Amino acid sequence: MKKFLPLLTLVMIIAITGACSRNSETGSCCKTAGSVDSARTVISDQSIFLLESAWETYSNTSMVLKDLSGKVTVAAMIFTHCPSACPRIVADMKNIESTLSEEERKQVQFLLISMDPERDTPERMRQFAADHRLNDTWEMIRADKAATMEIAQVLGVRIKPLDDGGFDHSNIIQLLNREGELSFQQQGLNIDPGESLKQIRLLLK
């Protein structure tokens, strides 16, 4: 965990500084912990909630990442046209979900972030959710290319577009605490969920 926190902090500082510079003429800037709009949630400099990009859900609604606050989040970046790795990532996430108790599931949410926003329309994401029998504790979201690459960088997910329209990408399941801070990464496919479950339960205490 400690080895990627400095990188995460650096990325957040760069993103905030750049946004503030762009908005200096109008006097507006990024919202930070302690501002009027974020008074309800204290946001650290290691939280994805500092990213204020707009996201579209598979139910055709809009959200920001801060809307995820209050629950532990199990997240992964995928694309719905992925033939093998992404369905396996979803299966691994469902394996984590199925092992949680009913009370634990009330405090955990599952998030799929599209790395292919052009093709992953809300309609396409809804079909993917139906095909994989995802329940209402799951959310699927997409944003523009800039926001997609920003969240990929923050989460440490490598994405390389391929000539056939697909992507070469990291296979990582992310655990974020209630404040949006990256707490653990399950790397690889078909991984025993034991350590992820341990980390989730620590976050729920």
FIPARO-52878 format. One record per residue (C-alpha): residue in three letters; z, x, y. Coordinates in steps of 0.001 Angstrom, whole numbers, padded with zeros to 6 digits, always signed. Last residue first. Layout:
# residues N
ALAZXY/...
//
This chain:
# residues 205
LYS+011452-014578-001724/LEU+007812-015679-001809/LEU+006476-012214-000998/LEU+008311-010720-003992/ARG+006875-013469-006153/ILE+003371-012647-005001/GLN+003920-008937-005742/LYS+005061-009628-009297/LEU+002159-011997-009834/SER-000254-009321-008635/GLU+001353-006777-010964/GLY+001007-009052-013990/PRO-002512-010273-013265/ASP-004130-008238-016071/ILE-007492-007223-014654/ASN-010756-008873-015688/LEU-012585-007177-012834/GLY-011540-004325-010560/GLN-008988-003835-007817/GLN-005918-005993-007266/GLN-004864-005209-003708/PHE-001377-005651-002241/SER+000430-006465+001014/LEU-002239-007069+003644/GLU-000483-008700+006578/GLY-001366-012294+007451/GLU+002135-013340+008530/ARG+002806-015352+005348/ASN+001962-012297+003253/LEU-001530-011295+002220/LEU-002637-010498-001317/GLN-006234-009293-001707/ILE-008448-009511-004787/ILE-010966-006690-004870/ASN-014370-006181-006476/SER-016162-003959-003982/HIS-019737-004838-003158/ASP-023427-004316-003927/PHE-025016-007333-002348/GLY-027812-009772-003095/GLY-030935-010569-001095/ASP-033315-008804-003489/ASP-033486-005720-001261/LEU-029738-005160-001506/PRO-027076-005504+001190/LYS-024116-003082+000860/ILE-020585-004408+001239/ARG-017426-002288+000806/VAL-014194-004275+001077/GLY-011329-002462+002800/LEU-009661-005629+004071/VAL-010079-004668+007732/GLN-013633-003474+007173/ALA-014603-006646+005313/ILE-012967-008750+008058/GLU-015132-007021+010667/MET-018287-007213+008560/THR-017956-010976+008259/ALA-017053-011398+011933/ALA-020198-009531+012981/LYS-022408-011356+010458/ASP-021394-014830+011626/ALA-018688-016776+009846/ARG-018079-018249+006382/ILE-015158-019945+004668/MET-014012-021223+001291/GLU-010551-022743+000870/TRP-008531-023319-002287/THR-005275-025301-002664/ASP-007475-028416-002807/ASN-008720-027660-006321/LEU-011492-025335-007458/ARG-013433-026593-010451/HIS-015795-023598-010597/ASP-018955-025702-010346/ALA-017287-027944-007760/ALA-016299-025001-005573/PHE-019814-023545-005848/GLN-021289-026921-004890/ARG-018995-027104-001879/MET-020007-023554-000893/ARG-023700-024501-001007/GLU-023095-027562+001169/PRO-020992-025539+003612/THR-023853-023007+003832/ASP-023615-019774+001888/ARG-027181-018599+002446/GLU-026847-017137+005939/PRO-023122-016454+005592/ASP-023519-013975+002709/MET-020193-012062+002600/SER-018418-015370+002081/ILE-014627-015383+002212/LEU-012837-017139-000655/LEU-009209-018083+000032/PHE-006466-019227-002313/GLN-003179-020630-001024/VAL+000380-020005-002191/GLN+003620-021819-001285/LYS+003047-025046-003244/ARG+001773-022936-006139/GLU+005212-021319-006440/GLU+006893-024693-007003/GLU+004392-025624-009715/SER+004927-022266-011412/LEU+002306-019557-011092/THR+000370-018458-014172/SER-002545-020824-013555/GLU-003060-019470-010041/ILE-003280-015839-011166/ASN-005830-016799-013816/LYS-007692-018797-011186/MET-007918-015614-009109/ASP-009292-013713-012123/ALA-011842-016481-012696/VAL-012872-016275-009029/ILE-013351-012516-009360/ARG-015382-013084-012543/PRO-017600-015599-010741/CYS-018091-012901-008080/ALA-019008-010122-010523/SER-021703-011955-012493/PRO-024678-013651-010856/CYS-023711-013554-007160/HIS-025517-016432-005437/THR-022181-017800-004163/PHE-021149-014685-002290/ILE-017698-013097-002603/MET-014859-011692-000503/ALA-011433-012276-002020/ALA-008134-013843-000999/VAL-004703-014744-002390/THR-002735-015965+000618/VAL+001051-016366+000855/LYS+001774-019389+003023/GLY+002933-019983+006598/SER-000089-018661+008428/LEU-003590-019522+007218/ASP-004509-021204+010514/LYS-004253-017737+012065/LEU-007579-016957+010430/VAL-009369-019343+012748/MET-010776-022682+011665/SER-013763-024985+011970/THR-014603-027943+009715/ASN-017688-028510+007570/SER-015763-029048+004307/TYR-016850-025637+003031/THR-015093-024103+005999/GLU-016624-022586+009127/TRP-014908-019597+010730/ALA-014350-018635+014359/SER-013385-015041+015144/GLU-009939-014436+016604/LEU-008924-011430+014542/LEU-005257-010875+015383/PHE-004398-013167+012457/ILE-005559-010363+010160/SER-002101-008899+010648/GLN-001290-005184+010902/ASP-000587-005171+014657/SER+002117-007764+014013/ILE+001758-011436+014854/VAL+004833-013509+015700/THR+003890-017135+015132/ARG+005029-020026+017332/ALA+004567-018079+020555/SER+000901-017515+019798/ASP-000609-019676+022544/VAL+001839-018563+025248/SER+001507-014865+024522/GLY+004368-013118+022723/ALA+002344-011789+019865/THR-001143-011055+021104/LYS-004037-013119+022365/CYS-007116-011039+023085/CYS-008214-010765+026667/SER-009230-012796+029669/GLY-009475-011387+033196/THR-013074-012454+033601/GLU-014390-008964+034231/SER-012102-007398+031634/ASN-013516-009473+028763/ARG-015630-006769+027143/SER-012886-004189+027547/CYS-010317-006497+025967/ALA-012594-007077+022988/GLY-013081-003347+022472/THR-009359-002598+022692/ILE-008495-005364+020241/ALA-011080-004271+017679/ILE-010123-000596+017989/ILE-006420-001387+017602/MET-007104-003606+014586/VAL-009212-000942+012883/LEU-006539+001687+013487/THR-003789-000546+012069/LEU-005846-001258+008947/LEU-006538+002442+008484/PRO-002825+003272+008849/LEU-001975+000493+006340/PHE-004384+001778+003680/LYS-002259+004545+002117/LYS+001012+002694+002502/MET+000000+000000+000000/
//
